[in-house]
Amino acid sequence: MTRDVAVESTSPRPRDRYLVGLVGEGITASLTPAMHEAEARALGLDYEYRIFDLIELGRPAADVGAILADAQTAGFAAMNITHPCKQLVLDLVDELDTDAAHLRAVNLVVFDAGRLRGYNTDWMGYRDALAAGLPEASFERVVQIGCGGAGAATAYALLTQGTRRLDLFDSEPLRAAELAARMRTHFPGQTIATLSPEELAAAIAAATGIVHATPMGMLHHPGVAFDLDLLPQEAWVSDVVYRPLETQLIRQAARRGHPVLDGGLMAVGQACASLQIITGIRPDRDRMQRHFRELISDEERSVTGKGGR
């Protein structure tokens, strides 16, 4: 059985060399290894990051426990966890950070003194993105579209930042209802409601901000999930998609004069938080952000054939 611990209560033992991995499906193009390794070099650390793509390995998600055990034996310092293993790892760690327990998802396992400690840095990444990218924003009344894994992290972060009312909408109503019920348990003093399709327009019209947390807007899934004409002029717009950084939603919202937050800040934020938990050293967030945007720019040039490598 796992037990809850606070992130602040644990400090990993310093290592001469850090071997870190990422396990999940379809992750060979992940930018996480490059982000971690570049910042670690800048910090003077001997740091190597490896990919464990379950599809390429021909292994099911249920094998994540065996992969973690092998990594621990091989001397890994930590493993990042992504889809579809974030919930499976909950029952595998010896100690579970309180926020990861609330979110029912682990995206970082740290090996320390023979024990596995589980954390969730996704919500930390969005919390820090809000502070960095929307410092003057009002979180009085926020509408969130999408209640999957990313949506759970953004909802949790919004509520920790003091959102007074959070309206949740998902194409699968049961998913929105489940997330709302879970968040109400941890934030009883705040209003957390679900929206029907008929209620969505009125909620957007009354919002101080809106979060888009579905795959729509990705390179191979274009589109905008709601009508921007409904949104008050002063309301902010946030997208969790970062490939591309400028989604159709972000581009259209910026043109209309809305404050915007692209998905890159959340991606960098979770990587920054993971690196700090793993090493005990505070990374330079601005430096990581610059490097991340260089990586995205290189990737986009490669896709379009304009100066690509």
Secondary structure as GFF3:
##gff-version 3
##sequence-region A 1 309
A	DSSP	beta_strand	3	5	.	.	.	ID=ss1
A	DSSP	three_ten_helix	7	9	.	.	.	ID=ss2
A	DSSP	beta_strand	18	24	.	.	.	ID=ss3
A	DSSP	alpha_helix	32	42	.	.	.	ID=ss4
A	DSSP	beta_strand	47	53	.	.	.	ID=ss5
A	DSSP	alpha_helix	54	57	.	.	.	ID=ss6
A	DSSP	three_ten_helix	61	63	.	.	.	ID=ss7
A	DSSP	alpha_helix	64	73	.	.	.	ID=ss8
A	DSSP	beta_strand	78	81	.	.	.	ID=ss9
A	DSSP	three_ten_helix	88	91	.	.	.	ID=ss10
A	DSSP	beta_strand	95	97	.	.	.	ID=ss11
A	DSSP	alpha_helix	98	103	.	.	.	ID=ss12
A	DSSP	beta_strand	108	112	.	.	.	ID=ss13
A	DSSP	beta_strand	115	119	.	.	.	ID=ss14
A	DSSP	alpha_helix	122	133	.	.	.	ID=ss15
A	DSSP	beta_strand	141	145	.	.	.	ID=ss16
A	DSSP	alpha_helix	149	160	.	.	.	ID=ss17
A	DSSP	beta_strand	165	169	.	.	.	ID=ss18
A	DSSP	alpha_helix	173	186	.	.	.	ID=ss19
A	DSSP	beta_strand	191	194	.	.	.	ID=ss20
A	DSSP	alpha_helix	197	205	.	.	.	ID=ss21
A	DSSP	beta_strand	209	212	.	.	.	ID=ss22
A	DSSP	three_ten_helix	228	230	.	.	.	ID=ss23
A	DSSP	beta_strand	236	239	.	.	.	ID=ss24
A	DSSP	alpha_helix	248	255	.	.	.	ID=ss25
A	DSSP	beta_strand	260	261	.	.	.	ID=ss26
A	DSSP	alpha_helix	264	279	.	.	.	ID=ss27
A	DSSP	alpha_helix	285	304	.	.	.	ID=ss28
###
